[in-house]
């Protein structure tokens, strides 16, 4: 699935997914700043609906890279519009208070409410482990350890790259959010607890190991799909060091850092256009195994 030599395909995929993280955060904050009430709810619904439409459009695209990109973009939009803003809506409806420390909001109500989804998350993880055929090395490792043989796993509902990327984008982001919320909870650990710091550093080490494999990939579509867990696991480290004040998260203050966020947005759009319209995939020889 990977080659033996370094190439820049994986680097481009990593940068693309990495740029999407601050853009997603900033977009949600800007929507909450400029919209409110029913206008915000309608905008969030339409944003999620647009994500679904983009993903479905990607299911009808035969090119691996384009289908993956559409699934990734659709996944981000649907996560923001239908999942994050759904928690925002119910947090306000239920009058859930934010977590405040030293007069500063450190965790918004919607993220406190997100912890309650741990049961649903657990059931979906069981589905991936015991029911679905997957290419994820982590799930394959777990399946081997619990004795689930390949013939015992049923084929996933679709091998379409757009749908696969769409689902994995949402599942991985959701998983990492839940992990961080439980780590930050002072009744469990707390954001400065040694175990939290160890998990943050462990996420960095894990992402570096994934990055080592990523830079060997020769196919852009597969590289983007591999970059998803690489970047999002790395983002655990970014979130923790931002939480404890080692780094300022400019994406949570997009109006203060307008120039910086605009540069990130332009860079992301430019990279998407380059990946979409360049001929980099045609210049690389790859086997059909890399499409899996």
N, C-alpha and C positions, 0 to 999 in steps of 0.2 A: 504493500500500500504506500510505502514511501521509498524514495531513492536513497542512495548512499552519499550524495553530495549536496552541499548547501545550494539553494537557489532563492531568488528574491520573491517568488510567488507567495510563499508563506509569510514573508515580511509584509507584503502588501495586504494580505488577508488580515493579519494581526492588527495592522494600523487601522484598517477600515472598521473592524469590530471595536477596537479601542476608542476610536473617535465617536462611535455611536453612544458610548456610555455617558459622557458628559452632556451630549446633545439631548438624550432622553430625559435626563434629570432637569436640564434647563427648560426644555419644552413644557414639562409638567408644571414647573414653577411659574412660567410665563402665562400659561393658561389660567392658573389660579389667580394671578395678579390682575390680568386684564378682563377676566370673565367671572361671573358669580351667578348663583341661583340656577334658574332653569337654563340660562344661556350656556353656563358651564356644563350642565348635564347633557344638553343637546350636542354641544361640541365634542364632549367625551364619547358619546354614543356614536356620532358620525366618524370620529377618529378610529374607533375600534372597528366600525363597519368598513371603513376604507381599508384597514389592515386585512380583514377577511377577503375583501374583493381583490386586493393585490395578491394575496396568497393563492386564491382560486385562479387568477390570471396566470400565475406562475406554474400552476398544475398543467396548463395547456401549452407551456413553452418547452420545447424539446431540448434546448441547449442547457447543459448542466449548470454552467455558471449563472446564466440569466435566471433560471428557475430557482437556484439557491438564493440569489440576491433578492428576488421578489418575496420568497418565503421569509427571509431574514427581516426585510423592511416591514412586511406585513405583520410579522411576529412582534416587532417593537411597537408598532402602532396599536395593535390589539392589546398588548400588555398595558400600555399607557392608558388607552381609552377605556377599555372594558374591565381591566383588572385593578389597576392602581386607582383610577377614579371611582370605581365601584366601592372600594374601601373608603375613599374620601367621602363619598355620599353617605354611607352608612355610619361612618364615624361621626359626621355632623348630625345625622338623624338621631343617633343614640346619645349625642352630647358627650362623647368620649373626650376626656381632657388629654392634652399632650404631656409628655414627660418633660418637666422643667427642672434644670439644675443651675443654681446661682443666677436665677432670673432669665435664663436663656433656654429656649426650646431645643432640646437635644434629640427628641424623637417625636415625630408628628403622630397624631391619633391614628391615622390610617395604618401606619406600620405596627402600632401596638395591636390593632385589630387583626392584622395579617397573621399574627402568631396563632390565632384560633383556627387557621386552616391546616394545622399540622396533621390532623386526622385524615383529611382528604389527601394531603400530600403523601402520607404513609401508604394509603390504599393504592395510589398511582404508582408508587415505587414497587409495591408488591406485584402490580400488573406487569411492570417492566421486567422484574426478576423472574417471575414464574410463568408468564403467559406469552410475552412478545419476543420475537426474534430481533435482535438488535446488533448494531455494529459498534456500540460503545464498549471500549475496552474495560471500563470500570464494571459495567453490568455483566460483561462476559466473565470477568474475574470472579464476581460474586456468584454467578451461576455455576461456575466450575466448583467453587468452594462448597456450595450447598447441594451439589450433585444433580443439577439440572442439565440433562444431556440435550444436544441439539435437536434430536428427534422429538423431544418433549415440548419444545417451544413452537407455538404456532406462528405462522407468518404474520407480520404486522399488516394492518389494513391497507397500507399503500407504501410503495417504494418510491413514490414521487418525491423528488428532492425539495420542491417548494413546501409541501405539507410537512415533510420530515424536519426541515429547517425551522419552519413556523412553530411546530410543537416543541422542538428541542430548545429554541430560544426562550419560550415561555417557561418551560419546566426548569431549565438551569437557572434563570433569573429568580424564579420563585423559590427554588431550593436554597440559593445563597441568601436571599432576603430572610427566610425563616431561620437559617443558621445564625445570621448576624443578630436578629432580634432576640433570640434566646441567649446569645453570648452577652449582649448589652444589658439584659435584665439583671439588675443587682440582686434580686432574690435567688438567682441561679448562679451567675458569675459576676458580670459587670464588665464595662468596656476596658477597664485597666487591670483586670484580673490576669495573673500570669498565664492561665490556660487560654484566655482570649488572645493574648499576644502570641503565644505559641501557635495557635491555630492560624493567626494572621501570617506569621512567618512560614508556617507549613503551607499555606495557600500560595505564598510567593515561590517557595521551592517547587511545589507541584506544578505551578504554571510555567516555571523555567524548564522543568522536565518535558512538559507538553510542547513548549516552544522549541525545544531541541528537535522534537519529532516534526513539528510544523514546518520548520525551514527546510525539510527534506522533501516536502510534498511538491509534486510537479503539476498538479491540476488545480486550477483556481477554484472551481466549485467545491471540491473536496477540502481545499485549504481553508475556505471560508467556514465550512461546517466544523472543521477541526479547530479553527480559531475561536469559535464560540465558547467552548468550555475553557480554553486557554486564557482568554481575556477575562471572562466573568469570574473565574477562580482567582485570577490575579487581582481583580477588582475588590475581592474581599480584603486583601492587604491594603489597598488604597482607601477603602472605606474606614478601616480600623485606624490607620495612621491619621486620617482626616478627623475622625471622631475624637481622638485623644489630643488633637491640636498640633501634631507634628507637621502637618501640611494643611494649607488653606484650600478648601474645595471651591474653586471659582464657579463651578456649575450650579452651586446652590445660591449664588448671588449674580445671576446673569446680567441684570441691569447695571450692576456695579462694574462688571468686567465685560462690557459690551464688545469691545474690540477683540479681546481674547476669544470670546465665544463665537464671534463672527468669523474669525480666522479658522477655528475648529470646524464650523459648519461649511465654509467654503472648501476647506481641505477634504472633508468627507464627500461632498458633492462631486468635487473634481476627481477624487479617487474612484467613486462609483462610475462616473462617465468614462474614465480611463479603462477600468476593468471591463466595462460593457462594450466599448467600441474599439479597443485595441485588439491586436492579433496575437497577444502573448500566448494564448492557449494553442494557437496553430503552430507556434514555433517550438512546441515541446512534444516530445514523443512520450506517450504513456500507454500503459496497458489497461484493459477493461477492468482489471481488478481494482484500479484506483477509483473507479466510479462507485464502488460499493461503500 
